[in-house]
Amino acid sequence: MFWDQAMGNERYQDQLHPSHNTRYSDSSFYDEVCIYCGETDRVPGGWGNLKYPCAKEPEERRVARLLEASQSFKDSIESK
């Protein structure tokens, strides 16, 4: 597990964690499914396991996502 996967899951309690890449499902049990790990939003009215970090997110995508988040954070600090 990487540091970004272990950090505060409470941050994404009511939303999709950005490590997932979802598609709409044709199942009647859930609406979205992650194309990497297969987790779904099976919980009615919630994100199910999609609110937690994706264990199978490709390394290249994870690094790019974290670098983008770091840059956004730096930009927000510098603009103050």
SVG drawing of the C-alpha trace seen along z (x, -y; Angstrom):
<svg xmlns="http://www.w3.org/2000/svg" viewBox="-32 -36 36 43">
<polyline fill="none" stroke="black" stroke-width="0.4" points="0.0,0.0 1.3,-3.5 1.1,-6.5 -1.7,-8.1 -3.8,-4.9 -3.4,-4.8 -4.2,-8.5 -7.6,-9.7 -10.3,-7.8 -12.8,-10.0 -11.9,-12.7 -13.9,-10.8 -16.7,-9.5 -19.5,-10.7 -17.7,-10.8 -15.8,-8.8 -12.1,-8.4 -10.0,-10.0 -7.9,-6.8 -10.9,-4.9 -11.7,-5.1 -15.4,-4.2 -17.8,-3.4 -21.6,-3.0 -22.8,0.5 -25.7,2.3 -26.3,4.1 -29.5,3.4 -27.5,3.7 -25.1,0.8 -24.6,-2.2 -20.8,-2.5 -17.9,-0.1 -14.1,-0.7 -12.4,0.5 -9.2,1.2 -10.4,3.1 -14.0,4.0 -15.3,2.4 -18.8,0.9 -21.1,-1.6 -23.4,1.2 -24.5,-0.6 -27.8,-2.3 -27.3,-6.1 -23.6,-5.8 -20.3,-5.0 -19.6,-1.6 -16.0,-0.6 -15.4,-3.3 -15.0,-5.8 -11.7,-4.1 -8.5,-4.2 -8.2,-1.8 -5.7,1.0 -5.2,1.6 -4.8,-1.9 -1.9,-1.8 1.3,-3.3 1.7,-5.8 -1.8,-7.2 -1.3,-7.3 1.9,-9.3 0.4,-11.7 -2.7,-12.2 -0.5,-12.9 1.8,-15.3 -1.3,-17.2 -2.7,-17.4 0.7,-18.6 0.9,-21.3 -2.6,-22.5 -1.7,-22.6 1.5,-24.6 -0.5,-27.0 -3.1,-27.6 -0.4,-28.3 1.5,-30.7 -1.6,-32.7 -2.2,-33.7"/>
</svg>
